[in-house]
Amino acid sequence: MHMTNCINGELRAGDTVVSVEGDYAYLVGFVLRINLVGSPEHNEETENETDDVHVEFVGANYSKQRIREIEAEISDLYGEKKAFDDCGLDDVIMSPDKLIRADVFTNEEMKSILESEEKAAEICKRVVTQFTKD
């Protein structure tokens, strides 16, 4: 089983994560697999300079508000209206340095992350700062 390092430690397939930056920020998902830099699988898929972490972001229990926010963001990204089920979130390739392993969050924090982007951003920024301060 491949492992890589995310913002707050080791990351493995099956781990629950929260994304923190980029087009897919503040989504909750499950790591499907990790393709290490230099592996044939990695080289076939991307030219990323980091390990490729495949994440499924559709299984989370998002609030209706958060689903609307996700639909709006993905629609903006693709330049066309997208319903949640059509957002292509079932296998997103992420850089490990854009992921937080979710075991650092309390149950209340996870509920807030699933409720709104604003709350997710606030919580995630605090955690990122905690784990990246020198």
N, C-alpha and C positions, 0 to 999 in steps of 0.2 A: 504494500500500500504506500502510495506516495504521500509525502508531507511537504508543507511549505510554511513559511512564517508570515503571519498576518500582523496587523497592528498590535495585537495583545498576546502574541505567542504562536505556538504551533497550530497548524490547521490541517485537518484530515477530511477525507470523504466522509459524508454523513454529519459533519458538524453544522450547526445552525449559525448563520452569519447575518450581519447587517452591513450593507454597503454605505460608504461615507462620502464619496465624491463622484463627479462625472455625470454622465447621462442617466445612470441608474442609481442615483444617490438615495439613501435612506430606505432601501427596500430590505425586507427580511426574506432569507432563503436558506436553502440546504445545499451543501457542497455535494455535487454529483461525482466529480473526479478532478484530479489535479494532473496536468501534463507539465512536466519539468522542462525548463529551458534546455534545448539541445536534444531532447528526445524526439524520435521520429514523429510521434503524435503532435507534439508542439510545433515542430517545423512544418508539418502539413497544414496546420490550422492558421497560424499567425506568424508574424515577424516580431512579436512583442519581446522586449528585453527582460521580461520577468516571467515567472511560471504562469501558466494559464490555469485559472481556477474556474471550472464550469459550475455555475450556480443556477438552481431552479428557484425563481422568485414567485411562483404562482400559488404555492400551497399555504401561504400565511393567511391568517384570519384578519385581513385588513378591514377597517371600518368603511362604510359607504363613502364618507368624506375622502378617505385616503385613496380609495379606488378611483374616485373622480379626479383627484390630483394626479395619480399615476397615468390615467388615460390622457389627461391634458398634456402632461410632460412628454409622453411617448408620441402623441399626435403631433406636437411641435417638432420633435426630433425627426419624425419621418415625413412631415409636411402634409399629412392627411389624417382625417379623423380616425381614431382607433378605439375600439371597445377593449376593455380589460382582457378578454379572452383572445383578442387578436394582437396583443402587444408583444408577443414573442418573448415572453419572460420565462419560458420553460427550460432554457439552456443558454444562459448569458455567460460569456467569457469575461472574467474579471481579473484584475491584477491583485495579488495578495495584499499589497500595501493600501488597498482601497476597501479592505474588509476588516470588520471586528468580529471576533468569535463571540457569539451571543451569551455565553455563560457568565460574562461579566455584568450583565444587566439583571436587575431585580425584576420580579413579575410585574410590578407597577410600571417600571420603565419600559418593559416590552409592550404593555398595553398602550402606553403613550406613543411609542414608536409606530405602532399599528394604527393609531388614531389619526395622526396628522403629520404632514411633512414638517411643519414648524416645530412641533414637539420633538420629532425624531432628530431634526437638525440640532436642536439645543442639547439634547442628551448625548448624541454622538460626538459633537464638538468637545464636550466636557471630557468624554472618555478618551478621545484622540489626544487631547492635551495631556491628560494624566499619563498616557503610555508613551508619549513622544517627548516629554520634557527631559532635558539633560541633567 
